[in-house]
Amino acid sequence: MEIPGLGSVTEDSDGLYCSAALLVPVLGNATCHILVDGYDDDPAKADFDAAISAFLALDEPVLKAAGPAIFEYYQDVKSDIAPDEEVVSIVCSDDVWKHIHFGGEVTISRDNYGDRRVYVSLECECDWEPEHGLQIVFRDGRTVTKIGPFDGHLTNATAYARADLEGVVYHQFR
């Protein structure tokens, strides 16, 4: 099967379409496989195509703009750790990037529970939270709209079932 922007894709054991390894400029040209969930049954495939195209055209400053929200997540995790436990020391939002490790996969799917938009989700490892990691989500492949521990949700409004969190990029998890 062919998906615009990705070329030939194969179906994996979970029913997701998987691209060949691609360079992703917004991730500093990290090599990633793009996984597409729900493409076959979606009546508006053009939304997926547009999100893929937009995401692959982004450059690093779009991601770097999320640094303050990621730093806030780091600070919340750090404040929740017992005094006898060690945690990496990060002094400002510009330094968070030294402690984030992008995974080799990016998932694109439609939010079936909230606004019905197409989102690009990254599951990352981060040095300050090895158990829950870091999730970075881009609405329509263009703008970072959710930061926090990886929970699989595409928006904070959906994650917490709270309409007042619509548009909130980072929501304190405790």
Sequence and secondary structure as in RCSB ss.txt:
>XXXX:A:sequence
MEIPGLGSVTEDSDGLYCSAALLVPVLGNATCHILVDGYDDDPAKADFDAAISAFLALDEPVLKAAGPAIFEYYQ
DVKSDIAPDEEVVSIVCSDDVWKHIHFGGEVTISRDNYGDRRVYVSLECECDWEPEHGLQIVFRDGRTVTKIGPF
DGHLTNATAYARADLEGVVYHQFR
>XXXX:A:secstr
 EETTTEE EE TTS EE   EEEGGGTSEEEEEEE STTT S HHHHHHHHHHHHH  HHHHHTTHHHHHHHHH
HHHHTS TTS      SGGGGGGGEEEEEEEEEEE TTTT  EEEEEEEEETT TTT EEEEEETTTEEEEEES 
 S SSHHHHHT GGGTT SB    
